[in-house]
């Protein structure tokens, strides 16, 4: 049976933020599905940007860009450089704790979003919802652009 999706929020994710993460929602409860979709048109049918820049002369979409050699120190090791990523829990200033390689964000849930994602939250996995561009913390000053994302939910 197809889930019955309800719009949680349409959100503009800024590539350059005051912290590292854009706050999308103050609290998303657990026991639900979240669906994220890149939006390429506004309500009037006008095109919206579908790419952003993690660095000068580097452009990519929400699915990111492969970099050779691979960049280290990214906010999420599970997503490509420049990709749209998400996090449940924590704060806008969170970065991975390199001293904890198996759980770099502790109890926070960090995940790749890309241009399309469905995420299942367990009963205890609620918290604030954040989105960001995947990059090293020292690279955020070079970011430009924004992506528009539709976030929907379905209780389980």
C-alpha positions in Angstrom: 0.0 0.0 0.0 1.3 3.4 -1.0 1.9 5.8 1.9 -0.4 8.8 2.3 2.1 11.7 2.2 1.4 15.0 3.9 3.5 18.1 3.2 5.6 19.0 6.2 7.5 21.9 4.5 8.7 23.3 1.3 12.2 24.7 2.1 15.0 26.6 0.5 18.3 25.0 1.5 21.1 27.7 1.5 24.5 26.4 0.5 26.2 29.0 2.8 24.7 29.1 6.3 25.5 30.8 9.6 26.3 27.4 11.1 26.7 24.2 9.1 23.1 23.0 9.0 19.8 24.8 7.8 17.1 24.2 10.4 14.0 22.9 8.5 11.8 22.0 11.4 12.1 22.5 15.2 10.9 18.9 15.9 9.9 15.9 13.8 8.5 13.1 16.0 9.7 9.5 15.5 7.6 6.6 14.1 7.1 8.1 10.6 8.4 8.2 7.1 10.0 11.3 5.7 10.2 11.9 2.0 12.5 14.5 0.5 12.3 15.7 -3.2 14.2 18.3 -5.0 11.8 20.9 -6.5 12.7 22.2 -10.0 9.7 24.5 -10.4 7.9 27.1 -8.2 4.1 27.2 -7.8 3.8 29.3 -11.0 5.7 26.8 -13.0 8.9 28.9 -13.2 12.2 27.0 -13.1 14.1 26.8 -9.8 17.9 26.2 -9.5 18.8 22.5 -9.4 22.5 23.0 -8.8 24.7 24.8 -6.4 28.4 25.4 -5.9 30.6 23.9 -3.1 33.6 25.9 -4.4 34.6 28.4 -7.1 34.1 26.9 -10.6 32.6 23.7 -9.1 28.9 23.1 -9.7 26.8 20.0 -8.8 23.3 19.0 -8.2 21.7 17.6 -5.0 23.4 14.2 -5.7 26.8 15.7 -5.3 30.0 15.2 -7.3 32.7 12.6 -7.2 36.1 14.1 -6.4 39.4 12.4 -7.1 41.1 12.0 -4.7 38.1 11.7 -2.4 37.7 14.6 0.0 38.1 13.7 3.7 36.5 15.4 6.7 33.0 15.8 5.1 30.0 16.4 7.3 28.8 13.0 6.1 31.1 10.2 4.9 28.0 8.4 3.5 27.3 11.0 0.7 29.2 12.6 -2.2 31.0 15.9 -1.9 28.4 18.7 -2.5 25.4 16.4 -2.0 22.3 17.4 -0.1 22.4 15.7 3.3 20.1 15.7 6.4 20.3 15.3 10.1 17.7 14.5 12.8 18.8 15.8 16.2 21.5 18.0 17.5 22.2 21.6 16.5 23.1 23.8 13.5 26.8 23.7 14.6 27.3 19.9 14.7 30.3 18.4 13.0 31.5 14.8 13.1 33.5 13.7 16.1 36.6 12.1 14.5 37.5 10.5 17.8 34.4 8.3 17.5 34.8 6.7 14.0 31.9 4.3 14.4 29.4 6.9 15.7 30.8 10.3 14.6 27.5 12.0 15.5 26.6 10.0 18.6 22.8 9.5 18.8 22.0 11.9 15.9 20.9 10.5 12.6 22.8 11.8 9.6 21.8 10.7 6.1 22.2 11.3 2.4 19.2 13.1 0.8 20.3 13.8 -2.8 17.5 14.6 -5.2 15.2 12.0 -3.7 15.1 10.2 -0.3 12.6 8.3 1.8 13.8 7.9 5.4 12.2 5.7 8.1 12.4 7.1 11.6 12.1 4.7 14.6 10.0 5.6 17.6 12.9 7.2 19.5 14.5 9.0 16.5 12.6 12.3 16.7 14.3 15.7 16.9 15.0 18.9 15.0 15.4 18.4 11.2 18.4 19.9 9.4 19.6 20.0 5.8 23.0 21.0 4.4 25.5 20.7 1.6 28.0 18.0 2.3 31.5 19.5 2.6 34.3 19.9 5.1 33.6 22.5 7.7 36.4 24.8 6.4 34.9 24.7 2.9 31.6 26.4 3.8 32.9 29.9 3.2 33.2 29.0 -0.5 29.6 27.8 -1.0 27.0 29.6 -3.1 23.5 28.9 -4.3 20.5 27.2 -2.9 18.2 24.2 -3.6 14.5 24.0 -3.0 13.3 20.8 -1.3 9.8 19.4 -0.5 9.7 17.5 2.8 6.7 15.3 3.3 5.7 12.9 6.1 3.6 9.9 6.7 3.0 8.4 10.2 3.7 4.7 10.5 
